[in-house]
Amino acid sequence: MAADVPTLTPEDRQRLRRCVELAREALDAGDEPFGSLLVDADGVIRFEDRNRVGGGDQTRHPEFEIARWAAANLPLEQRRGSTVYTSGEHCPMCSAAHAWVGLGRIVFAASAEQLTTWHQEWGIAASGIAPLPINAVAPDIAVAGPDPELAEEIRALHARLFGVD
């Protein structure tokens, strides 16, 4: 089992704030509000993206794009030393992609459990995909999150998506 990193550092929070900005960009562009960064062991942002599912391809999650990019552009040792920051906890597809390509730690602002709870409160139907936590899919990945300071911002973006609250 992965060693959990329960405390977020100030640098983690700064990176997560960028993810929230990317999630807002996604929402403003008509996509679901998710954004992610890939940061190498030296603290350099190597790749960033936002959700792009608005065109109909539901696999266009930023975490999945990070896994694809990393597999094509970074040797395994660099992938292992990296951190993925993301506005929302990885879905099962993205967790598996992350593990398959050998990426390192994941830090998220809002959890799958929080998102599920918000959807239930708003009467939004479940997606049909089990909202599993990252370690249920990829047990050896170190994770940190959610971030109580940013989760409310993520909630507000999702509320705007569904026109609730």
LUMLO-360961 format. One record per residue: z, y, x of N, C-alpha, C in turn; residue in one letter. Coordinates in steps of 0.2 Angstrom, whole numbers, plus 2048, in hexadecimal, padded with zeros to 3 digits. Atoms other than C-alpha are relative to their C-alpha. Example, Ala and Ser with C-alpha at 12.3 -4.5 7.8 and 13.67 -1.06 7.14 Angstrom:
<sites>
SITE  n.w  n.v  n.u  ca.w  ca.v  ca.u  c.w  c.v  c.u  resn
SITE  800  7FA  804   827   7EA   83E  800  806  804     A
SITE  7FF  7FA  7FC   824   7FB   844  803  805  7FC     S
</sites>
This chain:
<sites>
SITE  n.w  n.v  n.u  ca.w  ca.v  ca.u  c.w  c.v  c.u  resn
SITE  800  7FA  804   800   800   800  800  806  804     M
SITE  800  7FA  7FC   7FC   811   806  807  804  800     A
SITE  7FA  7FC  800   80A   81D   80C  7FE  806  7FC     A
SITE  801  7FA  804   80B   82B   7FF  802  806  804     D
SITE  7FE  7FA  7FD   80C   83C   805  802  805  7FA     V
SITE  7FE  7FD  806   817   844   7F8  800  808  800     P
SITE  7FF  7F9  800   818   856   7FE  7F9  803  803     T
SITE  806  7FD  7FE   809   861   7FF  801  806  805     L
SITE  7FE  7FA  7FB   808   86D   80E  7FC  806  7FD     T
SITE  804  7FA  801   802   87F   80D  7F9  7FF  801     P
SITE  807  801  7FF   7F2   87A   814  7FD  7FC  7FB     E
SITE  802  804  805   7F0   86D   807  7FE  804  7FA     D
SITE  800  7FB  806   7F3   87A   7F9  7FA  804  801     R
SITE  806  7FB  7FF   7E6   886   801  7FA  7FC  7FF     Q
SITE  806  804  801   7D9   878   801  7FF  7FE  7F9     R
SITE  801  802  807   7DD   873   7EF  7FE  806  7FC     L
SITE  802  7FA  804   7DB   885   7EA  7F8  801  800     R
SITE  807  800  800   7C9   884   7F0  7FD  7FB  7FB     R
SITE  802  805  805   7C7   875   7E6  800  802  7F9     C
SITE  7FF  7FD  806   7CD   87E   7D7  7FA  805  7FF     V
SITE  805  7FB  800   7C0   88C   7DB  7F9  7FC  7FE     E
SITE  806  804  802   7B2   87E   7DB  800  7FE  7F9     L
SITE  800  803  807   7B8   877   7CB  7FE  806  7FB     A
SITE  802  7FB  804   7B7   888   7C3  7F8  802  800     R
SITE  807  7FF  7FF   7A5   88A   7CA  7FD  7FB  7FC     E
SITE  803  806  804   7A1   879   7C2  800  802  7F9     A
SITE  800  7FE  808   7A7   87F   7B1  7FC  805  7FF     L
SITE  805  7FA  802   79E   88F   7B2  7F9  7FE  800     D
SITE  807  803  800   78E   885   7B6  7FF  7FB  7FB     A
SITE  801  805  805   791   87A   7A7  802  7F9  801     G
SITE  7FE  807  7FE   798   86B   7B0  808  800  7FE     D
SITE  7F9  802  801   7A9   863   7AE  804  803  806     E
SITE  7FD  7FC  7FB   7B6   86D   7B9  804  7FB  805     P
SITE  7FE  803  7FA   7B8   863   7C9  7FD  802  806     F
SITE  803  7FE  7FA   7B6   868   7DB  804  7FC  806     G
SITE  7FD  804  7FA   7BA   85F   7EC  7FD  803  807     S
SITE  801  7FE  7F9   7BA   862   7FF  801  7FA  804     L
SITE  7FF  805  7FB   7B8   856   80D  802  804  807     L
SITE  7FD  7FC  7FA   7C3   85D   81C  801  7FB  806     V
SITE  7FF  805  7FB   7C2   854   82D  807  801  803     D
SITE  7F9  800  7FC   7D1   851   839  801  806  803     A
SITE  7FF  7F9  7FD   7CE   862   841  801  805  7FB     D
SITE  7FF  7FB  805   7D0   86B   831  7F9  803  7FE     G
SITE  807  7FD  802   7BD   86F   82F  7FE  7FD  7F9     V
SITE  803  802  806   7B6   86E   81E  7F9  7FE  801     I
SITE  807  803  7FE   7A7   862   820  7FB  800  7FA     R
SITE  804  801  806   7A1   861   80E  804  803  7FA     F
SITE  7FD  7FE  806   7A5   869   7FD  7FB  7FF  7FB     E
SITE  805  800  806   79E   867   7EC  804  800  7FA     D
SITE  7FD  7FF  806   7A2   869   7DA  7FC  7FB  7FB     R
SITE  803  805  804   79E   85E   7CB  7F9  802  7FE     N
SITE  807  7FE  802   78C   85D   7C6  7FD  7FB  7FB     R
SITE  802  805  805   78C   851   7B7  7FC  803  7FA     V
SITE  803  7FD  806   784   85E   7AB  7F9  7FE  7FF     G
SITE  807  802  800   773   857   7AF  7FF  7F9  7FD     G
SITE  800  807  803   778   846   7A7  802  7FA  804     G
SITE  7FE  806  7FB   77C   83C   7B7  808  800  801     D
SITE  7F9  800  800   78E   838   7B4  803  7FE  807     Q
SITE  7FD  802  7FA   790   832   7C6  800  806  805     T
SITE  800  7FA  7FC   78E   844   7CD  806  803  801     R
SITE  7F9  7FD  7FF   7A0   846   7D1  800  802  807     H
SITE  800  7FE  7FA   7A4   850   7E0  803  7FB  805     P
SITE  7FD  805  7FC   7AF   842   7E7  7FB  7FB  802     E
SITE  805  805  7FF   7A1   836   7E6  7FB  803  805     F
SITE  805  7FD  7FB   795   842   7EF  803  801  807     E
SITE  7FC  800  7F9   7A2   844   7FD  7FF  7FA  803     I
SITE  800  806  7FD   7A2   832   7FF  7F9  7FE  803     A
SITE  807  801  7FE   78F   831   800  7FE  804  806     R
SITE  801  7FB  7FA   78E   840   80C  803  7FD  806     W
SITE  7FD  802  7FA   79B   839   817  7FD  7FA  803     A
SITE  803  806  7FE   793   828   818  7FA  801  804     A
SITE  806  7FE  7FD   783   830   81D  801  804  807     A
SITE  7FF  7FB  7FB   78A   83D   829  805  7FF  805     N
SITE  7FA  801  7FC   79A   837   831  801  7F9  802     L
SITE  7FE  806  7FE   79F   829   83C  807  7FE  7FC     P
SITE  7FA  803  803   7AD   81D   835  806  804  802     L
SITE  7FA  7FD  7FE   7BA   824   840  801  807  7FE     E
SITE  7FF  7F9  803   7B7   836   83A  802  800  7F9     Q
SITE  7FE  801  807   7B7   830   828  807  7FE  7FF     R
SITE  7F9  802  801   7C8   828   82A  805  805  802     R
SITE  7FC  7FA  7FE   7CF   838   832  800  806  7FB     G
SITE  802  7FA  805   7C9   843   823  805  800  7FB     S
SITE  7FC  7FF  806   7D2   849   814  7FB  803  7FA     T
SITE  803  7FE  806   7CA   84B   803  805  804  7FB     V
SITE  7FC  7FC  805   7D1   859   7F8  7FC  801  7FA     Y
SITE  803  800  806   7CD   859   7E6  804  803  7FA     T
SITE  7FD  7FC  806   7D1   863   7D6  803  7FA  7FC     S
SITE  7FD  806  805   7D4   852   7CC  800  7FA  804     G
SITE  800  807  7FD   7D9   841   7D2  7FA  7FC  7FF     E
SITE  807  804  800   7CA   836   7D6  800  7FB  7FA     H
SITE  801  805  805   7C4   82B   7C8  7FF  7F9  803     C
SITE  801  807  7FD   7C2   818   7CB  7F9  800  804     P
SITE  806  800  7FC   7B0   81A   7D1  800  804  806     M
SITE  7FF  7FC  7FA   7B4   828   7DD  805  7FD  805     C
SITE  7FB  803  7FC   7C4   81F   7E3  7FD  7FA  804     S
SITE  803  805  7FD   7B9   810   7E7  7FB  802  805     A
SITE  804  7FD  7FB   7AC   81A   7F0  803  802  806     A
SITE  7FC  7FD  7FB   7B9   823   7FA  802  7FA  805     H
SITE  7FE  806  7FC   7C0   812   800  7FB  7FC  803     A
SITE  806  803  7FD   7AF   80A   803  7FE  803  806     W
SITE  802  7FD  7FA   7AA   817   80F  805  802  805     V
SITE  7FA  7FF  7FB   7BB   818   818  802  807  801     G
SITE  7FD  7FA  7FF   7C0   829   814  808  800  800     L
SITE  7F9  800  800   7D2   82E   817  804  803  7FA     G
SITE  7FB  7FE  805   7E0   837   80D  7FC  804  7FB     R
SITE  802  7FD  806   7DD   83E   7FC  806  805  7FD     I
SITE  7FB  7FB  803   7E6   84E   7F5  7FD  803  7FA     V
SITE  803  7FD  806   7E4   853   7E3  805  805  7FD     F
SITE  7FC  7FB  804   7EA   861   7D8  802  7FE  7F9     A
SITE  7FE  803  807   7EA   858   7C7  7FF  7F9  800     A
SITE  800  807  800   7ED   846   7C4  7FC  7FD  7FA     S
SITE  803  803  806   7E3   83A   7B9  804  7FF  7FA     A
SITE  7FB  801  805   7F3   837   7AF  800  807  7FC     E
SITE  800  7FA  803   7F4   84A   7AC  7FA  802  7FC     Q
SITE  806  7FE  803   7E2   84C   7A7  800  7FB  7F9     L
SITE  800  804  806   7E4   83D   79B  804  803  7FB     T
SITE  7FB  7FD  805   7F3   845   793  7FE  806  7FD     T
SITE  803  7FA  803   7EA   855   791  7FB  7FF  7FB     W
SITE  805  802  805   7DC   84D   788  803  7FD  7FA     H
SITE  7FD  802  806   7E7   844   77D  803  805  7FC     Q
SITE  7FD  7FA  804   7F1   854   778  7FA  804  7FC     E
SITE  805  7FC  803   7E0   85C   774  7FC  7FC  7FB     W
SITE  804  805  805   7D9   84D   76A  7F9  7FF  803     G
SITE  807  802  7FD   7CB   84A   777  800  7F9  801     I
SITE  800  808  800   7C5   838   776  800  7FE  807     A
SITE  800  803  7F9   7C7   82D   786  7F9  7FF  802     A
SITE  807  800  7FD   7B8   82C   791  7FD  7F9  800     S
SITE  802  807  800   7B7   819   790  801  7FD  807     G
SITE  7FE  802  7F9   7BC   818   7A3  807  800  801     I
SITE  7F8  800  7FF   7CE   813   7A7  802  805  805     A
SITE  7FE  7FA  7FB   7D7   822   7AF  805  7FD  805     P
SITE  7FB  803  7FB   7DE   818   7BD  802  804  806     L
SITE  7FF  7FC  7FA   7E7   820   7CB  7FD  7FD  806     P
SITE  804  801  7FA   7DF   820   7DC  802  7F9  803     I
SITE  7FD  806  7FD   7EB   812   7E3  7FF  7FA  7FC     N
SITE  802  807  804   7E7   806   7D5  7F9  7FE  802     A
SITE  807  802  7FE   7D5   806   7DB  800  7FF  808     V
SITE  800  800  7F8   7D8   809   7EE  807  801  803     A
SITE  7F9  800  7FF   7E9   804   7F2  802  803  807     P
SITE  7FF  7FE  7F9   7E8   809   805  7FF  807  802     D
SITE  801  7F9  7FF   7E4   81B   803  806  804  7FF     I
SITE  7FA  7FB  801   7F1   828   806  7FE  805  7FB     A
SITE  801  7FB  805   7F2   834   7F7  806  805  800     V
SITE  7FB  7FB  801   7FB   844   7F4  7FE  804  7F9     A
SITE  801  7FC  806   7FC   84D   7E3  804  7FD  7FA     G
SITE  803  7FA  801   7FD   853   7D6  803  806  803     P
SITE  7FD  7FA  7FE   800   865   7DB  803  804  7FA     D
SITE  7FD  7FD  806   80C   86D   7CE  7FE  807  7FF     P
SITE  802  7F9  800   806   87F   7D3  7F9  800  7FD     E
SITE  807  7FF  801   7F4   87B   7D0  7FE  7FC  7F9     L
SITE  802  804  805   7F4   86E   7C2  7FF  804  7F9     A
SITE  801  7FC  806   7F6   87C   7B4  7F9  803  800     E
SITE  807  7FD  7FF   7E6   884   7BB  7FB  7FB  7FE     E
SITE  805  805  801   7DD   874   7BA  800  7FF  7F8     I
SITE  7FF  801  807   7E4   871   7A8  7FC  806  7FC     R
SITE  804  7FA  803   7DD   883   7A3  7F9  7FF  800     A
SITE  807  801  7FF   7CC   87F   7AA  7FE  7FA  7FB     L
SITE  802  806  804   7CB   86E   7A0  801  803  7F8     H
SITE  7FF  7FE  807   7D2   877   790  7FA  804  7FE     A
SITE  806  7FC  801   7C4   884   792  7F9  7FB  7FF     R
SITE  806  805  801   7B7   875   794  800  7FE  7F9     L
SITE  800  803  807   7BD   86E   783  801  806  7FA     F
SITE  7FF  7FB  804   7C0   87F   77B  806  7FF  7FC     G
SITE  7FA  801  804   7D2   87B   777  805  805  804     V
SITE  7FA  7FD  7FD   7E3   883   77B  800  807  7FF     D
</sites>
